[in-house]
Each structure stands twice: as structure tokens, then as C-alpha cells.
């Protein structure tokens, strides 16, 4: 019996290591997607899209093993809380990978459009905060740091403020159709940047639930390139008028 429990806890440690690996890969994809936005780096965008396959594979493997442990070990108390927390966190990390893919696809759809430096600056600031939040959330998981986990919603406040102000800045260039088209793409980017941060804040909030004494949603769908018709159509109109 003792040997069985030892193997079970070894499996828990391995699972948590794989969740950390998923977090590192998802953060890397988000960083690359944000880095591709200012210069419209299409090659980097393709790398992000392809790289999400690794996040998906890790997500599915971790979920499979967690469900396996639920079925065979019937965990209770702190073990049950930990497994449930890992299941939620694994889901939200997969969502960050999907949101990075969305950012990459939007950047590709906006290729060739003029860019607004003010909007790009705000997006870069949002992205930097989101990346720090991902790192802090994974650090909170590794160290069982509930105080750090509870700080995540406050860290998200600057992103929320920038997010709320983005629409006005895009509408300010509404007389310039080309600039408005690029700004429309930026609006999608701010949604995904903000969503990545909110995802980490949600995941970190699971730790008070896990901690002794103290509804996951479905994975974020990727945006197919065919689902950005307004941006593409507006770009075509702009190019026609320029000629």
C-alpha cells in the first residue's frame, strides 16, 4: 500500500512538472506573437501557429493522465484539490497558446496596413504585463505562494485600463480608412492580449481553492484566417482607392 502511494505522489510531481512545461511553452508563444506584431513578422507568426501543436499535445497528455489518476487512485483531501487545480490550470495554459495563435493570425491579416504608433505602444505595454503575469502565476504554482497568486487580479488592472482606452484611440483615426483597418486588427490584438492575462489571473485564483483550509470554461477557439473578412475587405478597399 505504501509503495502504491509513493508511486502516486511521484506521478503527481511529474504531472506538475509537465504543467510547468506547458506554461513555459505557452508563455514563449505569447512572447513571440507579441514580438511579431510591431514589424509584421510573418515568419515568426507561422512559427507561433506551428508551435501551438506542442502546447496542445502537452495539454491533452496532462489531461489524460489526470483523469487516469482520478479513475485508479480515487484521490482525496489535498491530493484531490491539487489534481483538480492542475486540471483547471492545464486548461487555461492551453487557452494562452490559442490566444497567441490568434494574435499571430491577426498580425498576418493586417500585413501591409499602416500602423498607429500609439496603439502599438499600448499593445506592447499590455503584452509585457501579460507576460509578467504568466511568469508570476507559474511561480505561485511552483512555490505554493498564495499571497503571490492573490496579487494577480491587481496586476491585471493596468491591462484592463489600457483595454478600455483602446477603442477611443482606434476611432480617433476613423477618417483614415487604411489606418482604421490596421486599428481594427489592433482591437483584436488587445482582446487576445487582455484575454491571456485574464486567463492567468483565473488560473492563479485556483490556489486558494487548492490550499488546505481554504468552472472551467472550454479552450479558446483559434481564429481561422477566413474569420477576419472585414479587416481583409477594408484593406482591399483602401488599396483600390490608393490606385
VOTORVO-905695 format. One line per field, with one value per residue: residue in three letters; x, y, z of N, C-alpha, C in turn. Coordinates in Angstrom, 1 decimal, padded with zeros to 4 digits, m for minus. Layout:
# residues N
resn <- ALA|... $
n.c1 <- X|... $
n.c2 <- Y|... $
n.c3 <- Z|... $
ca.c1 <- X|... $
ca.c2 <- Y|... $
ca.c3 <- Z|... $
c.c1 <- X|... $
c.c2 <- Y|... $
c.c3 <- Z|... $
//
This chain:
# residues 243
resn <- UNK|UNK|UNK|UNK|UNK|UNK|UNK|UNK|UNK|UNK|UNK|UNK|UNK|UNK|UNK|UNK|UNK|UNK|UNK|UNK|UNK|UNK|UNK|UNK|UNK|UNK|UNK|UNK|UNK|UNK|UNK|UNK|UNK|UNK|UNK|UNK|UNK|UNK|UNK|UNK|UNK|UNK|UNK|UNK|UNK|UNK|UNK|UNK|UNK|UNK|UNK|UNK|UNK|UNK|UNK|UNK|UNK|UNK|UNK|UNK|UNK|UNK|UNK|UNK|UNK|UNK|UNK|UNK|UNK|UNK|UNK|UNK|UNK|UNK|UNK|UNK|UNK|UNK|UNK|UNK|UNK|UNK|UNK|UNK|UNK|UNK|UNK|UNK|UNK|UNK|UNK|UNK|UNK|UNK|UNK|UNK|UNK|UNK|UNK|UNK|UNK|UNK|UNK|UNK|UNK|UNK|UNK|UNK|UNK|UNK|UNK|UNK|UNK|UNK|UNK|UNK|UNK|UNK|UNK|UNK|UNK|UNK|UNK|UNK|UNK|UNK|UNK|UNK|UNK|UNK|UNK|UNK|UNK|UNK|UNK|UNK|UNK|UNK|UNK|UNK|UNK|UNK|UNK|UNK|UNK|UNK|UNK|UNK|UNK|UNK|UNK|UNK|UNK|UNK|UNK|UNK|UNK|UNK|UNK|UNK|UNK|UNK|UNK|UNK|UNK|UNK|UNK|UNK|UNK|UNK|UNK|UNK|UNK|UNK|UNK|UNK|UNK|UNK|UNK|UNK|UNK|UNK|UNK|UNK|UNK|UNK|UNK|UNK|UNK|UNK|UNK|UNK|UNK|UNK|UNK|UNK|UNK|UNK|UNK|UNK|UNK|UNK|UNK|UNK|UNK|UNK|UNK|UNK|UNK|UNK|UNK|UNK|UNK|UNK|UNK|UNK|UNK|UNK|UNK|UNK|UNK|UNK|UNK|UNK|UNK|UNK|UNK|UNK|UNK|UNK|UNK|UNK|UNK|UNK|UNK|UNK|UNK|UNK|UNK|UNK|UNK|UNK|UNK $
n.c1 <- 000.8|001.9|003.9|002.3|001.2|003.4|004.2|002.0|002.3|004.7|003.9|002.2|004.1|005.5|003.4|002.9|005.3|005.1|002.9|004.2|006.0|004.2|003.2|005.6|006.0|003.6|003.9|006.2|005.2|003.3|005.0|006.5|004.4|003.6|006.0|006.1|004.2|004.7|006.5|005.3|006.1|006.0|007.1|007.7|005.1|004.1|005.7|004.7|002.1|002.5|003.9|002.0|001.0|002.6|001.9|m000.8|m000.5|000.8|m001.1|m003.3|m002.1|m001.5|m004.1|m005.1|m003.6|m004.3|m007.0|m006.7|m005.5|m007.5|m009.4|m008.1|m006.8|m008.5|m008.2|m008.1|m008.9|m006.1|m004.7|m006.7|m007.6|m005.3|m005.0|m007.3|m006.9|m004.7|m005.8|m007.6|m005.7|m004.1|m005.9|m006.3|m003.8|m003.5|m005.3|m004.0|m002.0|m003.6|m004.6|m002.3|m001.9|m004.1|m003.4|m001.1|m002.3|m004.0|m002.1|m000.9|m003.1|m003.3|m001.2|000.8|m000.8|m001.1|000.4|m000.5|001.4|000.9|m001.1|000.2|002.2|000.7|m000.3|002.1|002.8|000.6|001.1|003.6|002.9|001.1|002.8|004.5|002.6|002.0|004.4|004.5|002.2|002.9|005.1|003.9|002.4|004.5|005.8|003.8|002.7|000.4|000.0|001.2|m000.3|m002.8|m002.3|m002.5|m005.0|m004.8|m002.5|m003.5|m005.0|m003.8|m003.8|m006.5|m007.2|m005.8|m007.0|m009.7|m009.3|m008.6|m010.4|m011.2|m008.9|m008.5|m010.8|m010.2|m008.8|m010.6|m011.2|m009.3|m009.1|m007.3|m005.6|m007.6|m008.3|m006.0|m006.0|m008.3|m007.5|m005.7|m007.5|m008.5|m006.1|m005.7|m007.8|m007.0|m004.5|m005.3|m007.0|m005.2|m003.9|m006.0|m006.7|m004.5|m004.8|m007.2|m006.4|m004.5|m006.1|m007.1|m005.5|m006.0|m008.3|m007.1|m005.4|m005.0|m007.5|m008.7|m015.3|m014.4|m013.9|m014.4|m011.7|m010.1|m011.2|m009.4|m008.8|m009.8|m008.3|m010.1|m012.0|m011.7|m012.9|m013.8|m011.6|m009.8|m011.4|m011.6|m009.0|m008.6|m010.3|m009.1|m006.6|m007.5|m008.5|m006.2|m005.0 $
n.c2 <- m001.2|001.2|001.5|001.9|004.4|005.9|005.8|007.1|009.7|010.4|010.4|012.6|014.6|014.5|015.2|017.8|019.0|018.7|020.4|022.8|022.8|023.1|025.7|027.2|026.9|028.0|030.6|031.3|031.2|033.3|035.4|035.4|035.9|038.5|039.9|039.7|041.4|044.4|044.8|043.2|040.6|037.9|035.4|034.7|034.7|032.4|030.5|030.7|029.7|027.1|026.2|025.9|023.4|021.8|022.8|022.0|019.2|018.7|019.6|017.8|015.3|015.8|016.1|013.6|012.0|013.0|012.4|009.6|009.2|010.0|008.0|005.6|006.0|007.3|009.9|011.9|014.7|016.8|015.9|015.5|018.1|019.3|017.9|018.6|021.4|021.4|020.4|022.5|024.6|023.6|023.6|026.4|027.2|026.1|027.7|030.1|029.5|029.2|031.8|033.2|032.2|033.3|036.0|036.0|035.3|037.4|039.5|038.6|038.9|041.7|042.5|044.8|047.0|050.4|051.4|052.4|054.2|054.9|053.1|050.7|051.0|050.9|048.3|046.8|047.4|046.2|043.6|043.1|043.2|041.1|039.0|039.0|038.4|035.8|034.5|035.1|033.7|031.0|030.8|031.1|028.8|026.9|027.5|027.3|029.7|031.5|034.2|035.6|034.6|035.7|038.3|038.5|039.4|042.2|042.9|042.7|044.9|047.3|046.3|046.1|048.7|049.9|048.4|049.3|051.9|051.5|051.5|054.1|055.3|053.9|054.7|057.3|057.6|057.3|058.6|058.0|055.5|053.4|053.5|053.0|050.4|049.0|049.6|048.2|045.6|045.8|046.1|043.5|042.3|043.5|042.4|039.7|039.9|041.0|038.9|036.8|037.6|037.7|035.0|033.9|035.1|034.0|031.3|031.4|032.0|029.6|028.6|029.5|027.9|025.3|025.2|023.8|024.2|026.3|026.6|025.4|026.8|026.1|025.4|028.2|029.0|029.0|031.6|031.3|032.1|032.9|034.1|036.8|038.7|041.4|042.9|042.2|042.9|045.6|046.4|045.8|047.6|050.0|049.8|049.8|052.4|053.8|053.4 $
n.c3 <- 000.0|000.8|m001.1|m003.4|m002.8|m002.8|m005.5|m006.6|m005.6|m006.8|m009.4|m009.3|m008.9|m011.3|m013.1|m012.3|m013.1|m015.8|m016.3|m015.7|m017.8|m019.9|m019.3|m019.7|m022.4|m023.5|m022.7|m024.1|m026.7|m026.6|m026.1|m028.5|m030.4|m029.7|m030.2|m032.9|m033.8|m034.0|m036.3|m038.2|m038.6|m040.5|m040.7|m038.1|m037.1|m038.3|m037.1|m034.5|m034.9|m035.7|m033.5|m031.5|m031.6|m030.0|m027.4|m027.4|m027.5|m025.1|m023.3|m023.8|m023.0|m020.3|m019.3|m019.9|m018.2|m015.7|m015.5|m015.6|m013.1|m011.4|m011.9|m011.1|m008.7|m006.9|m005.5|m002.5|m000.2|000.2|m002.0|m003.9|m004.3|m005.3|m007.8|m009.1|m009.3|m011.0|m013.2|m014.0|m014.4|m016.4|m018.5|m018.8|m019.6|m022.0|m023.4|m023.4|m025.3|m027.6|m027.8|m028.4|m031.0|m032.2|m032.1|m033.8|m036.2|m036.7|m037.0|m039.4|m041.1|m041.1|m042.5|m044.3|m043.9|m042.6|m039.5|m036.2|m034.1|m031.4|m030.6|m031.0|m029.0|m026.7|m026.9|m026.7|m024.1|m022.8|m023.5|m022.3|m019.5|m019.4|m020.0|m017.7|m015.8|m016.5|m015.9|m013.1|m012.2|m012.7|m011.1|m008.6|m008.5|m008.5|m006.1|m004.2|m003.5|m002.1|m001.5|m003.6|m005.7|m005.2|m005.8|m008.5|m009.8|m009.2|m010.6|m013.1|m013.5|m014.8|m017.5|m018.0|m017.9|m020.1|m022.1|m022.0|m023.0|m025.6|m027.7|m028.2|m029.1|m031.5|m032.9|m033.2|m035.5|m037.5|m039.9|m041.6|m043.7|m044.2|m042.0|m040.1|m040.7|m040.0|m037.3|m036.6|m036.6|m034.5|m032.4|m032.2|m031.4|m028.9|m027.5|m027.4|m026.0|m023.6|m022.9|m022.4|m020.1|m018.3|m018.3|m017.0|m014.5|m013.7|m013.5|m011.5|m009.4|m008.6|m006.6|m003.9|m003.7|m003.8|m001.7|001.6|003.9|002.9|m012.5|m014.9|m018.2|m021.7|m024.0|m025.6|m028.8|m031.8|m034.2|m037.4|m040.5|m042.4|m040.9|m040.6|m042.3|m042.5|m041.9|m044.0|m046.2|m045.9|m046.2|m048.9|m050.1|m049.4|m050.7|m053.3|m053.5|m053.2|m055.6 $
ca.c1 <- 000.0|002.9|004.6|001.4|001.0|004.7|004.1|001.0|002.9|005.7|003.1|001.7|005.2|005.7|002.4|003.1|006.4|004.6|002.1|005.1|006.5|003.1|003.2|006.8|005.8|002.6|004.5|007.1|004.4|002.7|006.1|006.8|003.3|003.7|007.2|005.8|003.2|005.2|007.1|004.5|007.0|005.1|007.8|007.5|003.7|004.0|006.3|003.7|001.0|003.0|004.4|000.9|000.8|003.2|001.0|m002.0|m000.1|001.1|m002.4|m004.0|m001.4|m001.7|m005.5|m005.3|m003.0|m005.0|m008.2|m006.3|m005.3|m008.8|m010.1|m007.4|m006.3|m009.5|m007.6|m009.0|m008.3|m005.2|m004.3|m007.8|m007.6|m004.1|m005.3|m008.4|m006.3|m003.8|m006.7|m008.0|m004.6|m003.7|m006.9|m006.1|m002.5|m003.8|m006.0|m003.0|m001.4|m004.6|m004.7|m001.1|m002.1|m005.0|m002.5|m000.3|m003.2|m004.4|m000.9|m000.8|m004.2|m003.1|000.1|000.8|m001.6|m000.3|000.3|m000.6|002.5|000.3|m001.8|001.2|002.9|m000.2|m000.3|003.4|002.7|m000.3|001.8|004.6|002.3|000.6|003.9|004.9|001.6|002.1|005.5|004.1|001.3|003.6|005.9|002.9|002.1|005.7|006.1|002.6|002.7|m000.9|000.0|001.5|m001.5|m003.9|m001.9|m002.7|m006.1|m004.4|m001.6|m004.3|m005.7|m003.3|m004.2|m007.9|m007.3|m005.4|m008.0|m010.8|m009.0|m008.1|m011.4|m011.2|m007.7|m008.8|m011.8|m009.7|m008.2|m011.6|m011.3|m008.2|m009.6|m006.2|m005.3|m008.7|m008.2|m004.9|m006.5|m009.3|m006.7|m005.1|m008.5|m008.5|m004.9|m005.8|m008.7|m006.2|m003.5|m006.1|m007.5|m004.1|m003.7|m007.2|m006.6|m003.6|m005.4|m008.2|m005.7|m003.8|m007.1|m007.4|m004.6|m006.8|m009.1|m006.3|m004.7|m005.7|m008.2|m009.4|m015.9|m013.6|m014.5|m013.8|m010.5|m010.4|m011.1|m008.5|m009.5|m009.4|m008.0|m011.3|m012.9|m011.3|m013.2|m013.9|m010.3|m009.3|m012.1|m011.3|m007.7|m008.8|m010.9|m008.1|m005.6|m008.1|m008.6|m004.9|m004.6 $
ca.c2 <- 000.0|002.4|001.7|002.4|005.8|006.6|005.9|008.1|011.0|010.6|010.8|013.9|015.5|014.5|015.9|019.2|019.4|018.9|021.6|023.9|022.8|023.7|027.1|027.8|026.9|028.9|031.9|031.5|031.5|034.6|036.4|035.5|036.6|039.9|040.4|039.8|042.5|045.7|044.7|042.4|039.5|036.8|034.1|034.5|034.3|031.0|029.7|030.6|028.9|025.7|025.9|025.6|022.0|021.3|023.1|021.1|017.8|018.6|019.7|016.5|014.3|016.0|015.9|012.1|011.4|013.4|011.6|008.3|009.1|010.1|006.7|004.5|006.3|008.0|010.8|012.6|015.7|017.8|015.3|015.7|019.5|019.5|017.3|019.5|022.7|021.2|020.2|023.8|025.4|023.0|024.1|027.8|027.4|025.8|028.8|031.1|029.1|029.6|033.3|033.6|031.9|034.4|037.2|035.7|035.3|038.8|040.2|038.2|039.5|043.1|042.7|045.8|048.1|051.3|051.1|053.5|054.0|055.0|051.9|049.7|051.2|050.3|046.8|046.3|047.5|045.2|042.3|043.0|042.9|039.8|038.0|039.0|037.7|034.3|034.1|035.1|032.6|029.7|030.9|030.9|027.3|026.1|027.7|027.3|031.0|032.1|035.7|036.0|034.2|036.6|039.6|038.5|040.3|043.6|043.0|042.7|046.2|048.1|045.8|046.4|050.2|050.1|047.7|050.2|053.1|051.2|051.8|055.6|055.6|053.4|055.5|058.7|057.6|056.7|059.3|057.4|054.1|052.5|053.4|052.3|048.9|048.5|049.7|047.1|044.4|046.0|045.9|042.1|042.0|043.9|041.4|038.5|040.2|041.1|037.6|036.0|038.0|037.3|033.6|033.6|035.5|033.0|030.1|031.6|032.1|028.3|028.2|029.5|026.7|024.1|025.3|023.2|025.2|027.3|026.0|025.7|027.0|025.4|026.0|029.3|028.7|029.8|032.4|030.9|033.3|033.3|034.7|038.2|039.2|042.8|043.5|041.9|043.6|047.0|046.6|045.8|048.9|051.0|049.6|050.2|053.8|054.4|053.3 $
ca.c3 <- 000.0|000.9|m002.4|m004.3|m002.5|m003.2|m007.0|m006.9|m005.4|m007.8|m010.6|m009.1|m009.1|m012.7|m013.7|m012.1|m013.9|m017.2|m016.3|m015.7|m019.1|m020.7|m019.0|m020.3|m023.9|m023.8|m022.5|m025.2|m027.9|m026.4|m026.3|m030.0|m031.1|m029.4|m030.9|m034.4|m034.1|m034.5|m037.6|m039.0|m038.9|m040.9|m040.4|m036.7|m036.9|m038.7|m036.0|m033.4|m035.2|m035.7|m032.1|m030.6|m031.6|m028.8|m026.3|m027.5|m027.2|m023.6|m022.7|m023.9|m022.3|m018.9|m019.0|m019.9|m017.0|m014.5|m015.5|m015.2|m011.7|m010.8|m012.0|m010.5|m007.3|m006.2|m004.5|m001.5|000.6|m000.5|m003.3|m004.8|m004.6|m006.2|m009.1|m009.7|m009.6|m012.1|m014.4|m014.4|m014.8|m017.7|m019.5|m019.1|m020.3|m023.4|m023.9|m023.7|m026.6|m028.6|m027.9|m029.1|m032.4|m032.7|m032.3|m035.0|m037.4|m036.9|m037.5|m040.8|m041.8|m041.2|m043.2|m045.3|m043.5|m041.8|m038.1|m035.3|m033.0|m030.0|m030.3|m030.8|m027.7|m025.7|m027.0|m026.2|m022.7|m022.3|m023.6|m021.2|m018.3|m019.5|m019.8|m016.3|m015.1|m016.7|m015.0|m011.7|m011.9|m012.7|m009.9|m007.5|m008.5|m008.1|m004.7|m003.4|m002.9|m002.2|m001.5|m005.0|m006.5|m004.9|m006.4|m010.0|m010.2|m009.2|m011.7|m014.3|m013.6|m015.9|m018.8|m018.2|m018.2|m021.5|m022.9|m022.1|m023.7|m026.9|m028.7|m028.5|m029.9|m032.9|m033.6|m033.5|m036.9|m038.3|m041.2|m042.5|m043.9|m044.1|m040.6|m039.3|m041.0|m039.2|m036.0|m036.3|m036.3|m033.2|m031.5|m032.0|m030.6|m027.5|m026.9|m027.1|m025.0|m022.3|m022.5|m021.9|m018.8|m017.5|m018.2|m015.9|m013.2|m013.3|m013.1|m010.2|m008.3|m008.2|m005.5|m002.6|m003.7|m003.6|m000.4|002.7|004.7|002.2|m013.7|m016.1|m019.4|m022.8|m024.6|m026.5|m030.2|m032.7|m035.2|m038.7|m041.3|m043.1|m040.0|m040.5|m043.6|m042.5|m042.0|m045.3|m047.2|m045.8|m046.8|m050.3|m050.5|m049.2|m051.7|m054.6|m053.5|m053.4|m057.0 $
c.c1 <- 000.9|003.5|003.6|001.2|002.3|004.7|003.1|001.6|004.0|005.0|002.6|002.9|005.5|004.7|002.5|004.3|006.0|003.7|003.1|005.7|005.5|003.1|004.4|006.6|004.7|003.1|005.4|006.3|003.8|003.8|006.4|005.7|003.3|004.9|007.0|004.9|003.7|005.7|006.4|005.4|006.2|005.7|007.6|006.1|003.5|004.6|005.4|002.6|001.4|003.4|003.2|000.6|001.4|002.4|m000.2|m001.6|000.1|m000.2|m003.2|m003.4|m001.6|m003.1|m005.7|m004.8|m003.7|m006.3|m007.9|m006.1|m006.6|m009.5|m009.4|m007.0|m007.4|m008.9|m008.6|m008.2|m007.3|m004.8|m005.4|m007.8|m006.4|m004.4|m006.3|m007.8|m005.4|m004.7|m007.2|m006.9|m004.1|m004.6|m006.6|m004.7|m002.7|m004.5|m005.0|m002.3|m002.3|m004.7|m003.4|m001.2|m003.1|m004.2|m001.7|m001.1|m003.7|m003.3|m000.7|m001.9|m004.0|m001.8|m000.1|m000.1|m000.8|m000.6|000.2|000.4|001.9|m000.4|m000.8|002.0|002.0|m000.3|001.0|003.4|001.8|000.4|002.8|004.1|001.7|001.7|004.4|003.9|001.7|003.3|005.2|003.2|002.0|004.5|005.1|002.6|003.3|006.0|005.0|002.4|001.3|m001.0|000.3|000.3|m002.6|m003.5|m002.2|m003.8|m005.6|m003.4|m002.3|m004.9|m005.1|m003.7|m005.6|m008.0|m006.9|m006.4|m009.2|m010.6|m008.6|m009.1|m011.4|m010.0|m007.8|m009.8|m011.3|m009.1|m009.3|m011.7|m010.3|m008.6|m008.5|m005.8|m006.3|m008.7|m007.1|m005.3|m007.5|m008.6|m006.1|m006.2|m008.6|m007.3|m005.0|m006.8|m007.9|m005.2|m004.2|m006.6|m006.5|m003.9|m004.8|m007.2|m005.6|m004.1|m006.4|m007.5|m005.1|m004.8|m007.5|m006.6|m005.3|m007.7|m008.3|m005.8|m005.6|m006.3|m008.8|m010.5|m015.1|m014.4|m013.8|m012.6|m010.9|m010.2|m010.1|m009.3|m009.0|m009.2|m009.2|m012.3|m012.6|m011.7|m013.3|m012.6|m009.7|m010.0|m011.8|m009.9|m007.8|m009.3|m009.9|m007.1|m006.2|m008.2|m007.3|m004.4|m005.6 $
c.c2 <- 001.3|002.6|002.3|003.9|006.6|006.8|007.0|009.5|011.4|011.0|012.2|014.9|015.6|015.3|017.4|019.8|019.6|020.1|022.8|024.0|023.4|025.2|027.8|027.9|027.9|030.3|032.3|031.9|032.9|035.7|036.6|036.2|038.1|040.6|040.5|040.9|043.8|045.7|043.9|041.2|038.2|035.5|033.8|034.1|032.8|030.1|029.6|029.7|027.4|025.3|025.5|024.2|021.3|021.6|022.2|019.7|017.7|018.7|018.4|015.4|014.5|015.7|014.3|011.5|011.8|012.5|010.1|008.1|009.2|008.7|005.6|004.7|006.9|008.9|011.5|013.8|016.6|017.2|015.6|017.2|019.9|019.1|018.2|020.8|022.5|021.0|021.6|024.6|024.9|023.5|025.6|028.1|027.1|027.0|029.9|030.8|029.5|031.1|033.8|033.3|032.9|035.7|037.1|035.8|036.7|039.7|039.9|038.9|041.0|043.5|043.8|047.0|049.1|051.1|052.4|053.4|054.0|053.7|050.7|049.8|050.6|048.8|046.2|046.4|046.5|043.8|042.1|042.6|041.5|038.7|037.9|038.3|036.2|033.8|034.1|034.0|031.3|029.7|030.6|029.4|026.5|026.2|027.7|028.6|031.7|033.6|036.2|035.7|035.2|038.0|039.7|039.4|041.8|043.8|043.2|044.1|047.1|047.7|046.2|047.9|050.5|049.5|048.7|051.4|052.8|051.7|053.2|055.9|055.0|054.3|056.9|058.8|057.1|057.4|058.7|055.9|053.1|052.3|052.7|050.8|048.3|048.5|048.6|045.9|044.6|045.8|044.4|041.7|042.3|042.9|040.1|038.7|040.3|039.7|036.7|036.3|037.5|035.8|033.2|034.0|034.5|031.7|030.2|031.6|030.7|027.9|028.4|028.3|025.4|024.1|024.6|024.3|026.3|026.8|026.4|025.9|026.2|026.1|027.1|028.8|029.6|030.5|031.9|032.2|033.8|034.0|036.2|038.9|040.7|043.5|043.4|042.8|045.1|047.3|046.7|047.1|050.0|051.0|050.1|051.7|054.5|054.4|054.2 $
c.c3 <- 000.0|m000.4|m003.4|m004.1|m003.0|m004.8|m007.3|m006.7|m006.4|m009.1|m010.5|m009.4|m010.6|m013.5|m013.5|m012.9|m015.4|m017.4|m016.4|m017.2|m020.1|m020.6|m019.7|m021.8|m024.3|m023.7|m023.6|m026.5|m027.8|m026.7|m027.8|m030.8|m030.9|m030.1|m032.4|m034.7|m034.7|m035.9|m038.6|m039.5|m039.2|m040.6|m039.0|m036.4|m037.3|m037.7|m034.8|m033.7|m035.2|m034.2|m031.2|m030.6|m030.4|m027.5|m026.2|m027.0|m025.7|m022.9|m022.7|m023.1|m020.8|m018.5|m018.9|m018.6|m015.7|m014.4|m015.1|m013.7|m010.9|m010.8|m011.2|m009.0|m006.4|m005.1|m003.6|m000.9|m000.3|m001.9|m004.4|m005.2|m005.5|m007.7|m009.8|m010.1|m010.9|m013.4|m014.9|m015.0|m016.2|m018.8|m019.9|m019.8|m021.8|m024.1|m024.3|m025.1|m027.8|m028.9|m028.6|m030.6|m033.0|m033.0|m033.6|m036.2|m037.7|m037.5|m039.0|m041.6|m042.0|m041.9|m044.3|m045.0|m042.6|m040.3|m037.3|m034.2|m031.6|m029.6|m030.1|m029.5|m026.6|m025.7|m026.5|m024.7|m022.1|m022.4|m022.6|m019.9|m018.3|m019.4|m018.4|m015.5|m015.3|m015.9|m013.6|m011.3|m011.8|m011.5|m008.6|m007.4|m008.0|m006.6|m003.7|m002.7|m003.1|m002.2|m002.9|m005.9|m006.4|m005.4|m007.9|m010.4|m010.2|m010.3|m013.0|m014.5|m014.7|m017.3|m019.0|m018.5|m019.6|m022.4|m023.1|m023.0|m025.2|m028.0|m029.2|m029.4|m031.4|m033.6|m033.9|m034.9|m037.9|m039.7|m042.1|m042.6|m043.7|m042.7|m039.7|m039.5|m040.1|m037.7|m035.6|m035.9|m034.9|m032.1|m031.2|m031.1|m029.2|m026.8|m026.5|m026.0|m023.6|m021.9|m021.9|m020.5|m017.8|m017.3|m017.0|m014.5|m012.7|m012.9|m011.8|m009.1|m007.9|m006.9|m004.1|m002.5|m003.3|m002.2|000.7|003.6|003.9|001.2|m014.9|m017.3|m020.5|m023.4|m025.6|m028.0|m030.9|m033.7|m036.6|m039.5|m042.0|m042.2|m039.8|m041.8|m043.6|m042.6|m043.4|m046.4|m047.1|m046.3|m048.3|m050.8|m050.4|m050.3|m053.1|m054.7|m053.8|m054.8|m057.9 $
//
